[in-house]
Amino acid sequence: MPPHLEPRYFRLSKNTDTAEFPSCLESPYTFEAQTSKKQTLHCYDTFDWKAWNKKTAVVQKSGQLSCVNLETGEETSRCGFRRNPLHFLPCEITDASCRKTLERISRLRAFLRLCTVETRISAWKVLDDNRKTVAFLELTEMLPGNSVPGDPPAATVSLLPVRGYHQPVETLAERLGPDTGLGRSMRYRDMFAALLERSERQPGSYSSKTHVRLVPNDSIHRSARQLLLATLNVMRANEPWLSRNIDTEFLHDYRVAIRRTRSILAQLKGIFPPGEIERFKKEFRDLGKRTNDLRDQDVHLLEANRFRTLLPENLREPLEPFFSDLRYQHRIELKKFSRYLKTGPYRTMLEEWSAFLEADAPGENESTPNAQQKTATVAVETIRKAWKKVLRHGRDIGCEASDAELHALRLDCKKLRYLLEFFASIFPEKVLGPVVRQMKTLQDNLGVFVDLSVQQEYLHNHLKDAGDRQHAALPAASIGGLITALHHERETVRETFHDTFDRFDSPETEAHFQKLLNYHG
């Protein structure tokens, strides 16, 4: 849409009487009232604000689901959607175009209903002296459904241009600007954000990443505490959603926060009293183990459609009992873990962990010799050590590239990647970015290999258990065929490992790492 034809948006000041609108504009144009209407808006986004971050508003109104560009206010897709559920997944949308738009935002995350807003919309044609329509004007008064009665409604104005009539829009925009005290110009993005904030929703308020702004000269003890508190906050943010089983990513983010916690405790040595830390390391290791089966089941269910395509047509239907059993086991495992989250030992552990992180920094002593080292110094030392470990172990892997070697190297890469994430704020993006990108290709290769290994092992165990129960021939053949297909995929990935590692173990990658390690901010 040409810029001169894009809608213009304004927020009326609290002192502007909407009952006097639009006559209060005192413009040279005539306003012809159109039919007013009441409309209920239901605003959606994923828990981690993927739509907002991709400049899209997802709104259900009048039996339609709309995706709107937050920068321009232009509707990019729309489909019939008479429900207003608390949450939905993109795969539930029957309209192909709308479903693809939502899947581009996120295939895995559910869209949650963030707020419900009652609106009253009044519209006018803007007419010139010849009674020609030169623009359209809309006044929207919004009152979130959960607001306190009597709270004055927020009011916004949309000014819609008509092709060939540019000046009327400019004239009316001036009348709606700050010089008159009637209102101020805003983007559609600002209008949508104001609507969410009025419902006590802060766009972008959650991220699974540990976005902590570290100070290079701060002690590593202080920085580590900040990072660990951030990972604890991610755990707490996701915890209430786990039992609801809305999407798989609540558990995924919860598990990643546990792994990041364990990684900090394992790699940043000598900054906390070892006696206390050993206890918490064990607690978080055990907590992670409690979620392993749930995550494996999630991954297999997410892969269901792909698994079917790996089999010949006659073996796809017999695979369904496996997925049914998987869903049943998942429900049992989820109930068990949800009960654990409510237990005293779990609650006490988190409270004691939080208190430990909030406690005063220890003085220099034999048990915490590195606590007062500068964050930047420790960052460089630990990243260098982890990088060299990846190179050393990767170079030692023989031609056959055994399962154990690739599994171990993947863990080494994860530790390095976590360190790069932890200390990201003390390096500029132009220095850190190339290193992360070089890491990603290797991590992707190892990640696919390990995922395929886990899937094969899970299917082997299921087939063994099923055999003990005299499993039917066709379902067993389906699972056996799937194991074979996954094995071939895994061997293909294994064959590409050395080429992938060689690209990582290259002069180009070394130059990027040396630039990072020699950076002085």
PyMOL commands that set and color helices and strands:
alter all, ss='L'
color gray80, all
select helices_A, chain A and resi 3-5+18-20+23-25+50-53+90-92+96-105+167-175+178-180+188-198+220-242+249-267+274-290+292-302+304-309+313-315+317-341+344-358+375-396+403-422+424-426+429-468+473-504+507-517
alter helices_A, ss='H'
color red, helices_A
select strands_A, chain A and resi 8-12+30-33+37-45+56-61+64-69+75-80+87-88+111-127+133-144+154-161+183-186
alter strands_A, ss='S'
color yellow, strands_A
deselect
rebuild
show_as cartoon
